[in-house]
Structure formats: C-alpha cells, structure tokens
Amino acid sequence: MSTTERRQKVVKSHPSLGLVQQCKILSIQRSGLYYRSRSEGVLNLKLMKEIDSHFLEHPYYGVERMTDYLNLDLGYRINIKRVRRLYRLMGLQTIYRKPRTTIRDPESYKYPYLLRDLKIERPDQLWQTDITYIPMLRGFM
C-alpha cells in the first residue's frame, strides 16, 4: 500500500470532519489525496523484459550498447534517455574493469617531486605533464 493510499484511508475514515480539517490535523496537502501514480506503460514493460533477459547474458552492456541492441537488433525505436531511466528503475549497473592506476610496487624507487619549492616568475619557465592513464580499446595503459 502506497503512502497516498494510506493517507486517503486515514482522511476518509472520519466522516464527522471535512477533508480540509482532516488534512490540517494531519499536516498534509489536500492535493496529495488525489494523486494517482501511474504504472509503467506496455512498451516500457516489454523493454524492461528484453533488457533484463539480455542483461543477464551480458552484464557488461552499458546504456549506450543496450540502446543499440534494442534499436538495431530488436527493431525498437527508443532513445538513450529511456534506456537510462529503465536501467535506474530496474537497479541495473554494468560490470566492467575499473582503471587500476594507483597500484605501485613498494620496492621500486620513489622519485622526489622536484618542483615543490620552485618559484615560477615568467611564462614558459616550466612545462609539466601528468599522464594518469591512457584509455585503450580493452583496458588502460
């Protein structure tokens, strides 16, 4: 039973008081009594079923790839925002390898940071770069 249905039962169970008085006593808005939440449409339920069955086989499919699967392979015409919303509604999260960029060998030499106390006084006095990771087709380098 939803919160709205509970509120409606509580408010309508006292016939001696009007709706306005009951809502004031319960500190709720009167407009909340008339709200009816809509369930998902027929197309969304079909899509959720397709997503669920395909996601079980391919848990690494993200929203974009699942959108391509639904559009190209199954013939639906839907956009990525709908698939993203359905993923969120279904609680799906893709499984993929995260970049492992900060794991270092404890025995290797740790280079000192040479720029710590350097005062930069003019343009082009110092150039520095920091390459954290380079994304590759399958993983990171």
C-alpha positions, 0 to 999 in steps of 0.5 A: 500500500502506497503512502497516498493510499494510506493517507486517503484511508486515514482522511476518509475514515472520519466522516464527522470532519471535512477533508480540509480539517482532516488534512490540517490535523494531519499536516498534509496537502489536500492535493496529495489525496488525489494523486494517482501514480501511474504504472509503467506503460506496455512498451516500457514493460516489454523493454524492461523484459528484453533488457533484463533477459539480455542483461543477464547474458551480458552484464557488461552492456552499458546504456549506450550498447543496450540502446543499440541492441534494442534499436538495431537488433530488436527493431525498437525505436527508443532513445538513450534517455529511456534506456537510462531511466529503465536501467535506474528503475530496474537497479541495473549497473554494468560490470566492467574493469575499473582503471587500476592506476594507483597500484605501485610496487613498494620496492621500486624507487620513489622519485622526489617531486622536484618542483615543490619549492620552485618559484615560477616568475615568467611564462614558459619557465616550466612545462609539466605533464601528468599522464594518469592513464591512457584509455585503450580499446580493452583496458588502460595503459 
